[in-house]
């Protein structure tokens, strides 16, 4: 091949231009506008006078004379910057004063400043979310929590929004240390987390509870009766209610000491400026005074005017369609009101909305203008948004059968011919002999037509049905039997039959009442396509499975195959099963030991051992079954 024939890679300039064009094509291009203001009223883009209902300055403290004066005086004394990380250059006395005031405000032993609330969440979740930890996060948590979970080394379980049943189940079935992380007030919907229920669940299961209180100016409050020994970290921001810039974490003295020594967003970042620190210190003192109580009452009164009883200053107007949302925002702007339109990827597809943020600084006249404009345009504020249209965004919430087993496990493999079906059948037979109610399911299967010949073992569904004393067509629906030995969606396409989606496959799974173990066998390797829109990882996600058993060959290539699959399944609790393991084979023993000691994986080689592990998990679930996992209204 000559130089002229080689493909020339795109330049970075070309790539950036293509990406910008792509964003613009799908109608999601964003620009930064100029807003010259000294409070809610100001001039937009140098030409238009508007009233802003977009700011998170909930109490108007950015304009408070004492807050501004504190920033000016601190800047005069210490300058505009802090020079370096506090571990390098040291702390200003203001930093320690503010941390002490924040700790007192949050009823904690200590607090630590971060450059932003975003950095505070990254610091907490990466320090406490170690490899032996399960992080359980609400699906509508802020992006800083999402990114913190992604950067953490532990496993991550994302639960449906405010679904305490799912949270309790994750806690009951986990054999890791657990960390629960929730927004106290969700930034796009303005709905409130059930803090007391979260505290009860965390206390019962010995979990660390991390609450992001960035938007919790009107509550919810952590009750004074919180158990003294409850591991609780409260993340906050100086940039909203306190009218400054920065973030903090409040908790026990030892937890804060650990963050000082381990949190990279603290260690490797310049300390907050003297001006920002002094402004926040003045603001938190105002907040705890009689004046602060008056400001909070004024804000609550403004909220009650539009949505009585709503617990946050964030009021969504759900429109759904992106274009219609942006048109609504433009219509309000024509009336002199700056109300941002929020659309994907900030919110799920089909839930685009106007996001109204109220402040104690808004005057009655400004609130009147908002009220009149909303009425004129026919918009209604809803404290709770409608659920996304499933056809607009598939699998925003899990598709779960009505009767769910005590434990749902997915039997996956590093590839074909590793013996998934044999392991699944042997495990089912073993557990049934011990009196466990086991049901096996295979959402789709492909096979050679000769597998149906009499005298042979039959298809995978036949093998699993025999092991569980079931009907093969109950194990795998007959319309999901594909007589072509290839990935199920490919086989369906070759046979001229409809190619299913993951949602369709999961919706077809049914469980008999009182099933203890529901075992779902996948097809092919972990990343082989199982449906038109997903693989085994997508199947496990849609099932909200409690365990993945990853079957692998014990010989050459084991380490690479297992590690690649384990990385793909890092959001799940995984047990590796080395099928056909021979203890007399030196390579088999080495592979097992390396997977355990060097890569930290749970590795088993015997069906009895795997059955014991399943029994242990079922016993844990049974022992915790008495705890009421009730769904609380937001």
ZANU-618428 format. One record per residue: residue in one letter; x, y, z of N, C-alpha, C in turn. Coordinates in pm, whole numbers, plus 50000, padded with zeros to 5 digits. Layout:
BEGIN
AXYZXYZXYZ ...
! end
This chain:
BEGIN
X500854988150000500005000050000500895012450000 X500635021649905501425033849898500925043950000 X501745054450019501345064950112500035071350069 X499845072949936498625079349886497385070849911 X497595057249922496455048449940496015047350085 X496915050950177496575049850319495505059950356 X494605055750446493575064850494494215075650580 X493925088050547494475099250624493515102350738 X493985101650861493065104450973492585118850969 X491365120851018490825134351025491645142651121 X491795155251090492465164251183491545167151301 X492125172051410491315175651525490335186751490 X490755195751404489845206551363488645200951289 X488885191151200487775184851129486835177751226 X487435170451320486625162951416485755172351498 X486365183151549485595192651631484475198951549 X484755202051423483745208051338482585198351314 X482915185551292481875175451271481005173751396 X481655173751512480895172151636479955183951660 X480455196051634479605207851649478435207251552 X478705202951429477655202051329476605191751371 X477055180651431476145170351475475215175551585 X475755182751682474945188451789473915198051731 X474355206051635473455215951573472355208851494 X472705198051426471735190851344470575185351425 X470865180651547469805174751629469095185351714 X469395198151688468675208951754469075211151898 X470305207851937470725209252076471935218452091 X472085227651997473195237052005472925247352114 X473925249952195473785259252306474795270552290 X474415282252338475315293752339475265300252477 X476315307252511476345314652637475885328952610 X474905333452684474375346952667474925356052777 X474985368852751475445378552849474245383952928 X474385384053060473305389053145473915398453249 X473665411253231474195421553320473125424753424 X473355419853548472305421553648472915424153785 X472085429653870472435431654011471215427454091 X470895414254081469665409054135468855402654024 X467575399654045466775392953943466595400953814 X466565414253822466355422353701467695426053640 X467755425853505468995429353438468795430853289 X469905431953218469875434053073470515421853006 X469765415852915470225403952844470825407852710 X472045403052685472755405452558472855420252525 X472895428352628473125442652609471965450552552 X470805443952533469705450952465468355449752535 X468095438552600466735435752646466685435152799 X465785443052858465585442453002464675430653035 X465135422353127464385410353162464425408053313 X463535399653361463555394753499463965380153493 X464985376653567465495363053563464775354053663 X464285342853611463795332053695464645319553669 X465945322053652466865311253618467935309153724 X468115318653815469235318353908468965309354028 X470045303554083469965295754206470295304254329 X470275317254314470515326454427469215327254508 X468885316254578467555314454632467145324754737 X468095329854813467755339554917468215353654882 X468765355254761469215368454719470455373154793 X471225364054852472375368054933473555372854850 X473545370554719474635376054637474625391354642 X473465397154673473335411854676473245417454818 X473405408954918473265413755056474455422655092 X474215434255149475315443555180476395437255268 X476015429455367477015423455457477865412955385 X477255405655294477995395455219478985402155124 X478535412555055479435419654963480575426555039 X480235432455152481265439355229482315429555280 X481875417655324482815407655374483795403455263 X483295402055142484165398255030485165409255000 X484715421755004485605433154975486705434055080 X486325433055206487315434555314488335423155312 X487875410855283488805399655277489765401055159 X489265406055048490125408154932491165418854961 X490755429455028491705440055065492805434555156 X492445425755248493435420755345494325409855287 X493705399755217494475388055175494715387255023 X494115396254946494295395654801493205387654733 X493345385654602492275379654523492335364454516 X493465358554551493595344054541494255338154662 X494185324654674494775317654788496145311854758 X496565312254633497935308854598498185294554560 X497595285054630497855270854602496905262354685 X497095249254675496365239954760496685242754906 X495715240554992495915243155135496975233955194 X497135221855141498175212955191499575217755152 X499645226555053500925231855008501215245355073 X500285254455061500535268155104499955271255241 X499095262355292498435264855420497065271155401 X496325272055511494965277555507494955291755559 X494035299655509493745312555570492845310055692 X492905318955787492045317455904490575317055865 X490235323855754488845323955706488365309955668 X489265302055609488875288455570488435280555693 X489215281355799488885273755920487625279355986 X487465292455986486255298356044485005293655970 X485095293755838483935289555760483635274755782 X484675266355784484445252055805483805249555942 X484245256756043483645255156176482175259456175 X481885270456105480505275356098479615265656020 X480165259955912479395250155833479125237555913 X480115232855987479935220856070478855223256175 X478845235056235477825238256334476445238756269 X476375244956152475105246056079474535232256046 X475415223056007474975209655966475025199456080 X475255204156203475265195356320476245183756301 X477425187156253478465177156227479725180556306 X480605170856318481855173156392482805182156317 X482795181256185483775188756106483245190955966 X483905199755892483565202355752484835205355676 X484775203655544485935206155458485475213655333 X486185224355299485865232355181486425226155054 X485675227154948486105223254814485885235154720 X486535235154603486375246654513484945248254459 X484215237054445482815237454401482065225854465 X480745226454460479955215054504480185202854416 X480415205054288480725194254194481965186754240 X483015194354275484265188254321484055180954454 X483175186154539482915179554667482315165654646 X481365164454554480795151254525481825141754466 X482655146754375483705138254319484635133354429 X484995142354520485895138654628485315128054718 X484075129954763483445120354854483305106654788 X482775106254668482435093354606483665085654563 X484715092554523485935085354484486725080554606 X486625087554718487335083154839486605071554906 X485295072754922484545062554995484025051354904 X484005053554774483525043354681484635034054637 X485285027554732486395018554702485895005754634 X486834997354593486504985554513485544976054583 X485594975654716484724966354788483394972654827 X483044983754762481844991354795480804990454684 X479534989954722478434991454627477855005354645 X477895013454540477315026754543475925025954483 X474915030054559473525029554515473055043854493 X472705047054369472435060954331471085062254264 X470315072654299469045075354233469305079354087 X468405075053998468635077253855468565092053816 X467975100653900467885114853867468865123353949 X469855116954010470875124554082471625133853988 X472215144354047472935154453971474135148553896 X474535155253789475655150453707476925148653788 X477135156753892478335155253973478335142054048 X477155137454089477045124354153477255113254051 X476655114853934476835104953826478315103453794 X479015114753776480445114153743481265108653858 X480895112153982481595106754097481465091754106 X480265086554077480065072054076480885065553965 X480945071853850481725066253739483215065653773 X483695075553845485115075953880485455067053999 X484455063654080484695055054195485095041054148 X485815033954233486265020554196485245009754230 X484265013054312483285003154352482255000454245 X481384990754271480274987854182479194998454202 X478455001154096477415011454099476085005154064 X475055007654145473705003354114472825015954107 X472285018853990471395030253972469965025353987 X469235031154083467875026554110466865036354050 X465645031754022464615040853970464375052254069 X463925063354015463785075654094462895073654217 X463485076254334462795075854463462145062254490 X462705051654435462155038254454462835031754575 X462195033154692462795027754813462725012554818 X461795006554745461784991954735463064987054668 X463434993454557464654989654487465884992154574 X465875003254647467005006354737467124995654845 X466014992254908466054982155014466514968754960 X466064965454840466474952654781467974952454754 X468494963354700469934964054674470734962654803 X470254968654910470944967555039470854953255094 X469684947055081469504933555136470364923255065 X470534924854934471204914554855472684916854838 X473194928254881474614931254860475454924954970 X476614920154930477584914955026478804924155032 X478624936254990479684946254997479294957055096 X480264965455133479904977555206479074986155113 X478054992555165477135000055079477205015055108 X477115022655002477065037255007475815041554932 X474925048655000473715053954938473945068654909 X473705072954787473895087154754472635092454687 X472115103554741470865109454694470995124654695 X470375131054597470095145354609468985146954713 X469155156654803468055159554896466905166254823 X467235175054729466255181254638466805179454497 X465995174154407466455171154272466375183754186 X467485186554118467705199754061466825203053942 X466295193153873465465195853755463975194553782 X463585186053876462175184153908461745191754032 X462715195154119462385202054243461695193154343 X461695179854320461075171054419462095167354526 X461595162054636462375160754758462575146054794 X463775142654838464065129054880463445126055016 X463025113655041462495109855173463635107455272 X464175118155325465415117555403465285108255523 X464165108955595464035100555714464005085755678 X463385082255566463385068355521464785064055479 X465525072855413466895069555373467765067155496 X467575075455598468345073855722468015060455787 X466725056755790466325044055850466945032155776 X466905032655643467495021755564469005021055584 X469665032555581471115032655599471485027455738 X470745031355838471035027155975470855012055990 X469785006755932469524992355947470604984055880 X471094988555765472024980455687473484984855703 X473744994255793475124998555815475725005455694 X474905012255615475375018755493475785033155522 X476715038155444477085052355448476065059955364 X475485070455420474525078755349475175091955311 X475175094955182475695107655131474525115655076 X474255127255135473165135955093473725148555030 X473335151254907473715163754841472605173854866 X472885183854950471885193554992472015206854919 X472535206454797472795218754723471565227454709 X470395221154684469165228754658468195228354776 X468655223854892467745221355004467565233655092 X467335245155032467155257355110465875256955193 X464855250055146463595248755219463455234855283 X464525227555293464495213955344464615204155228 X464575191255259464275185155389465465185855483 X465175186355611466215186955712466525172855764 X467775170955803468145158655872467625159856015 X466785150556061466185152056195467235151456306 X466945158256415467865158356529468005144656590 X467035135856566467045122456624467885112456546 X468645117156446469445108056365470405100356456 X470555087156438471455079356524472865085156528 X473435085656646474745092056664475825085056583 X475705071756569476745064256500476435061956352 X475405068656299475085066956157476155073456071 X476775065955979477715072155886476955081355789 X477135094355803476385104055724477325115155678 X477355117655548478115128755492477135137955420 X477215150755452476305160655392477125169655300 X476805168855172477515176855071476695189355043 X477355200655037476655213155011477445222154919 X476825233154884477465242954797477385256654862 X478365264854833478345278854876477745287554766 X477435281454651477155289054530475675291954507 X474795286554589473365288454568472765296054685 X472325288854787471705295354902472625305754966 X473935303054969474875311855037475445322854948 X475095323054822475425334354736476895336654710 X477715326154720479155327854696479615317654593 X480775311654614481285301554521482085291354600 X481795278554579482525267954646481605256754687 X482175246554752481415235254801482005230554933 X481315221354998481825216055125481235202455152 X481895195355244481395182655296481425183655447 X480325179655512480255179555658480025165255705 X480755161455812480635147855863481435146055989 X481815133556017482615130856136484045136056115 X484725137856225486105142856218486985133256138 X486835120156160487685110556090487365109955941 X486085111455907485735111555765486355123555695 X486315135155762486915147155704488435145655695 X489055139755798490495137355793490865128655673 X490025118355647490295109555534490185117255402 X489185125955389489055133955267490255143055249 X490755148955357491945157555346493115149855288 X493215137155322494375129255281494165121255153 X492915119855108492655111354992491915118254878 X491165128754905490295134554801491115142954704 X491265138154584492085145054485491525158954448 X490185160654441489675174154412489955184254522 X490325179554641490785188654746492305190254743 X493015179154733494485179354744495115187254630 X494605185654509495265191054391494585203454334 X493855210754418493145222654373493475234454463 X493645246054403493875258154480492685260654573 X492985265154694491955267554794491005278654748 X489755278854798488825289654765489425303354797 X489055313354719489625326854736489175332954868 X489955342154923489535348855047488185355855032 X487955362354917486685369354897485505360054900 X485585348754826484485339054824484265333054963 X485355330055032485245323855164484585333355264 X485025345855263484455355755356482995358255325 X482635358755195481235360855157480365349355209 X480855336955191480085325455238479955325355390 X481025329455459480985329955605479925339955652 X479885351555589478865361455625477475356255593 X477345349255480476025344155439475505333455532 X476365324055574475875313355662475485318955799 X476145329555841475755335855968474405342955954 X474175349255839472865355455815471775344655812 X472085333655746471115322955730470645317455865 X471545317055962471205311656093470615322056189 X470425334256139469885344956221468385346656197 X467785356256270466365359256250466125364356108 X467065371656053466915376555915466865364855818 X467695354655843467675342855757466335335955759 X465735334955878464415328755888463375336555809 X463495349955811462555358355736462725356255586 X463975354955541464225352855398463655339355353 X463835329155435463315315955401461785316355396 X461165323255491459705324455491459225331755367 X459965341955325459575349455205459685340455081 X460735332455075460895323354962459775312954961 X459455307155075458385297155081457045303155039 X456805315755077455565322355037455485323854886 X456625327154823456655328354676456365314854611 X456945304154667456705290854612455235287054627 X454675289454747453285285754773452305292954681 X452695304454635451835311954543451595304154415 X452605296954369452505289554242452205274754264 X452715269054373452535254854399452475252654549 X451305254354610451185253454756451735240354811 X452565241654913453115229854979454345224054914 X454755229354799455955224454733457165227554820 X458135218354824459205219554921460505225054864 X460485230754746461725236354692461405248154602 X462405256954576462165268454488462235265054340 X462395252354307462485247954168461115243254123 X460545249854023459205246653974459285242853826 X459085230253793459135226253652457795227953583 X457835232153458456665232053371456965221953261 X456445209953275456775199153184456025201053052 X456785201552944456185203052810456405190352728 X457585184452739457855171752672458705173452548 X458145179452445458845181152318459925191952330 X461095189252274462215198652285461915211852214 X461445210952091461205223152013460115231652079 X459065224952128457985232352193458485238952322 X459375232352390459935238052514460735250552485 X461585249852384462415261452352461545272952298 X460465269652229459535279952181458825286552300 X458485278652401457845284152520458805293452595 X460065289352603461055297952668461205311152592 X461185310452459461295322552377460065331452395 X458885325152409457655333052428457695340652561 X458225334452664458355341352792459395352452784 X460455350052708461485360352693460915372552622 X460025370352526459375381552459458575390052558 X458155383952667457415391252770458325396252882 X459645395552856460605400952951460935391853067 X460715378653049460975369053156461985358653109 X463105357553180464145347953145463875334953221 X463285325253151462995312053207463625301853113 X464655294753157465365285853065464565273553027 X464745269252904464205256352860465265245752885 X464885235052950465815224252983465455212152898 X466425206752828466175195752734467285185452744 X467145174052675468205163952680469535169752630 X470655165352683470785153852774470655157352922 X470335170152954470195173853095469035166453161 X467945164453086466795156853136466495145753035 X465755135253077465445124252985464625128852865 X464815121952755464035124652635462545123652666 X461785133152613460345133252637459925140852761 X460905146652836460555154152957461125168252955 X461345173752837461835187552830460885196652905 X461455206652972460615215153056461185229053070 X460315238153113460755251153163461125249053308 X462245254553347462675253453488462635267253551 X461655269253637461495282053706462185281053841 X463085290253870463755290754000463355303854069 X462705302754183462255314454257463295318654360 X463235331354398464165336854495463425346054591 X463945347054712463405356754807463605370954758 X464495372754660464765386154606463725390454503 X462895381254455461845385054361460795393654431 X460415404554366459385413354422458005408154387 X456995413354453455615409454424455255412754279 X455725424154232455445428054094456065418153995 X457295413854023457955404153935457225390753936 X456785386554053456025374054061454675375253989 X454055387153997452805389553924453015387853774 X454095393353724454365392453580454565377953537 X455265369953617455435355753586454085348753586 X453285351253688451975344853700451095348053580 X451075360753540450245364853427450725358653296 X452045358153277452575352553152452295337653142 X452445330353251452155316053249450695313453217 X449825321453278448395319953251448065323253107 X448675333753056448405337952918448835327352818 X449955320752846450475310652754449915296752782 X449145295452889448495282652919449415272352981 X450445276853054451375267553117450995265453263 X451065253053308450735249753447451965244153516 X452265249553633453385244553710452975231853780 X453785221653765453525208953833454685205653924 X454375202754049455435199254143456065185854107 X455305177154038455845164353996455675162953847 X456725160053772456635158453629455995145253591 X455415144453471454905131553426456055122153395 X455745109253393456785099553361457095100453212 X458375097553173458735097853033457915087952951 X457655091552828456975082552735457915070952703 X457535058452736458455047352712458885046152568 X458015050052473458405049152334459405059852296 X459465070752375460425081352345461795078152402 X461805071052513463105067652572463005053852635 X463485044052565463355030352608464185027752732 X463555020652825464215015952944464755027153031 X464045038253042464385048053145464165041853282 X463125033453295462875026053416462945011353382 X463275002753476463394988553446462044982553411 X462104972353325460894965053288460874952453373 X460134952053480460154941053574458854933353572 X458924920053573457684912253586457014915153719 X455704912853722454944916053844455394907453961 X455584894353940456044885454046457544883654031 X458304889054123459754888654111460324878554210 X461274870254168461904860854261462664868154372 X462974860754478463764866654586465124871054534 X465714863054446467034866054390466994863754240 X467394873654161467464872254016468934871953977 X469344861053911470734859553866470764857553716 X471724863853651471934862053507473134852853488 X472964842353410474044833253376474644837953243 X475844843553249476504849153132477764841053102 X478364843752988479584836552951480564845652883 X481834841852889482874849552819482804847352669 X482064837352625481914834552483480994822552465 X480924817552344480134805552318480934793252360 X480214782452382480824769452414481614769252544 X481334778252635482014777752765481214769552866 X479994765752831479214757052918478214764053007 X477694775352960476704782653043475504773953077 X474984767152976473774759252998474044747653093 X475184741253080475514730253170475624735253314 X476304746453332476454752153467475084756053522 X474264762553440472944766853486472094754653526 X472104744353442471294732353473471824725353598 X473134723853609473714717253727473404725053854 X473464738353847473144746753964471674745154002 X470784745153902469364743553930469084730153996 X469664719453944469444706154001469964705454144 X471134711154167471724711054300470834718354400 X470374730154364469564738154456468184731954478 X467624725854375466314719454391466404707654486 X467524700554484467714689454579467754694654722 X468154707254739468204713354872466894720054910 X465884718754824464564724054856464344738454813 X465234744154730465094757954684464194758154560 X463254767654557462344769154442463064777054334 X463524769754231464344775654123463554775453993 X463614786553922462994787453789464044792953693 X464184786453578465164790753477464434796653357 X465034806953302464484813353183465624816453084 X465294815352956466244819252850465464827852752 X465704841052750464854850152671464834846952522 X465964842152469466024838752326467124828352308 X466934819352211467974809452185468064806752035 X469274803851990469504799751852470234786351857 X470024778151755470524764451764470554758251624 X471234746951614471224738951493469934730851487 X469294729851371468074721751363468264707451413 X469484702151397469714688351442469614687051594 X469694698451667469564697851812468184692951854 X467194693951764465834689751795465604674951765 X466624668451707466474654351673466304645951799 X465514635651789465254627051905466544620251949 X466644618452078467814611852133468904621252178 X468904633652128469914643252169469484650852293 X470374659352344470024667252464468974677952437 X468784681452310467834691852277468454705652284 X467624715752280468104729552286468444733252430 X468994745252446469284750152581468014750552665 X466904754652604465644755152677465214741252723 X465454731152639465124717452679465954713152799 X467254716252797468144712352906467724719153036 X467444732153029467054739553148465694734953200 X464774731653108463454726953148463564713653221 X464414704753171464604691753237465174693653378 X466094703053393466744705353522465794711453624 X464764718353577463834725253668462434719453665 X462264708253591460944701753579459914711753527 X460224717753413459404728253356459124725153210 X458344733553145458034732453003459074740552925 X459714734652825460704742252747460164755252690 X458864755452656458284767552600457984777952708 X458004773852834457944783552944459334789252971 X460364780952951461744785552969462084795952863 X461734792952738461974802352627460754802352537 X460094813852519458894814252434459194808652295 X458294800752239458574794152111458904803651996 X458364815952000458674825151891460084831151904 X460784827452013462174831752031463144820152010 X462694809351947463554798251910463994800551765 X465264802251743465784805451610466704794151562 X466314787751451467054776051402468224780451314 X469064788351368470314792651304471344794651414 X472504788251408473514789451514474294802551504 X473654813251541474284826351541473584834951645 X474084847151665473474855951765471974857451737 X471134856951842469674856951821469144867951728 X469564880651740469004890551647469444888151503 X470654882851485471114879451350470314867651295 X470074857651381469304846051338467884850051301 X467284858751382465924863351352465884870351217 X466864878951191466904886251064467074876750946 X467954866850960468184857250852466924849250823 X466164846150929464924838350913463754847050870 X463964859950856462904868950814461864871250921 X462274870151047461354872151159461684885051232 X460714890751306460984903351376462144901951474 X462984912051475464114912151567463674918851696 X463764911951812463224917551936464134928151996 X463564935952083464334945252165464564939052302 X465474944752379465704940152516464414941352598 X463714952452579462464954552654461464943452625 X461364939652498460424929052461460834915752523 X462124912652520462594900052578462304899352728 X462564910252797462354910252942460874909752975 X460064916852897458614917052925457984903252907 X458644894452832458104880952808458494870952916 X459344875053007459744866153117458674866353224 X458224854553265457244853653373457794844453481 X457454847653605457934839853720456734834353795 X456744821653829455694816353916455784822754055 X454664823354126454684829054261455664821554351 X456254828954444457124823654548458404817354493 X458844821654376460134817054324461254823054408 X462194814554452463314819554532464474824054442 X464884815554350465954819254257465394819454116 X465474830954050465154832153909466444833053831 X466744822853751468004822053678467744824953531 X468344835253477468134839253337469434836853262 X469394827353168470604824553089470624833252964 X471754839552941471924847752822472364839052705 X472804845152598473254837852480474594843552433 X475534834752401476824839252353477634846052461 X478564854652419479404862052513478704874452565 X479324880652664478714892052731478384903252635 X479234905952540479014916952446478434912452312 X478094899652299477434895152176476004900652175 X475484904652059474124910252056473084899852095 X472204903952184471114895352229469784900152171 X469724912952134468524919152077468994930151983 X468014937051922468394947551828469094959251897 X468874960752028469384972452097470194969152221 X470684956752232471434953952353472014940052359 X472844938052462473544925552485473254920752626 X474114912252680473884907052815473934918052920 X474784927952900474844939152995473504946452997 X472934948752879471624955352873470534946652934 X470624933552915469644924452975469714925153127 X470924924253181471094924753326470594938053383 X470824948853308470364962053351468844962753354 X468204957853248466744958353239466084949453344 X466754938553381466224929453482466474934353624 X467354944053638467824948253771468254935753850 X469104927953786469504915253847470354917653971 X470334907954060471074909054185472464902954175 X472684894254075473954887254063474164883153918 X475404883853872475784878253741476794867053767 X476494855153718477454844153721478114843853584 X479404846453580480144847153455480904834053436 X480484826153340481084813153313482234814953215 X483384808753248484574810253163485294796953155 X486074795353049486964783853036488194786453124 X488754776053188489864778453281491244778953216 X491344776553084492644774953021493214787652964 X493924786352852494584797752788493554808352749 X493894820952771493024832052737492024835752844 X492034828452955491034830753060491144844653120 X492364848953153492534861753222492004873153137 X492344873253010491904883952922490384883752905 X489844871852879488404870752854487594874852977 X488014870153094487264873153216487364887953249 X488554893653236488714907853272487904916853178 X487894913753051487114921952958485624921252992 X485134909253022483714907753057483404914253192 X484304912553288484084918653420484044933753411 X484884939553326484864954053308483514958453249 X482994950653155481694954153096480564952953198 X480754944153298479714941653398480034948153531 X480824958953529481314964553656480224970953741 X479014972553687477914977953768477174967253845 X477604954753832476874943653892477754935653987 X477094928554076477784919154163478094906854078 X479354902754071479774892253978480424880654055 X480094868554016480814856654057481324849953930 X482614847053924483194840253809483194825153837 X482694817353742482714802753754483594797053644 X484684790453684485584784153588485084770053560 X484434768353447483874755453410484994746053363 X484784733153385485754722853346487104724853416 X487064730453535488304732953610488914719753655 X490224718353631490964706453673492044710753771 X491904707253899492904711753997494294706253973 X494404695753890495724690453859496434698253750 X495694707053682496284715253575496884727953637 X498184729453619498884740953678498324754153626 X498044755053495497524767453437496154770753494 X495304760653513493984763153570494104769253709 X494994763753790495174768953926495724783253923 X496684785753835497254799253825496204809353783 X495394805753683494344815053637493364818153750 X492944807953823492034809953936492664819254040 X493924816654074494574824354180494814838754138 X495184840854012495414854553965494114862553962 X493034856153917491754863253914491324867254054 X491624858954151491254861954289492174872554351 X493474869954348494404878254426494794891054355 X494964890554225495444902354153494314911154102 X493174905154073492084912854014490874913954106 X490944907954224489904909654325488554903854291 X488534893454207487254887554165486894875554252 X485604873454270485124861454340485084850154238 X485894839954257486054829154159485704815854223 X484864808054156484454794854204484684784654094 X484864772054137485184761554040484334749154058 X483424749354156482634737554190481174741454206 X480264733254153478834736354161478354737154305 X478874728354390478484728854531478874742254593 X480054747254558480524760054610479634771454560 X479274770954432478384781154376477004780354440 X476514768254461475224766654527475224772054668 X476324770054741476454775454877476404790554876 X477034796654777477014811254766475584816354741 X474854809654654473464813554628472634811954756 X472824800954828472094798754953472394809755054 X473644813655062474024824155156473304837155125 X473204840254996472524852654956471024851754985 X470434840354959469004838654988468744839655138 X469644834255219469464835155364469564849655411 X470464857255350470584871455385469294878955351 X468734875955235467474882355195466364878555292 X466314865855327465264861255419465414867655556 X466654869255603466894875055735466474889555741 X466554896455626466214910655622464814913355571 X464064902555544462754904355480461754911455569 X461994911655699461034918055789461084932955788 X462114938955726462204953555726461274959355621 X460384968455658459414973755562460064983255463 X460104979055337460664987655233459524994655161 X458965004755224457795011555168458205022855078 X457425025154977457665036354886457045048854947 X457855059154963457365071455024457025081654917 X455985089254940455645100054848456665111154863 X457085117554752458075128154760457505140554826 
! end
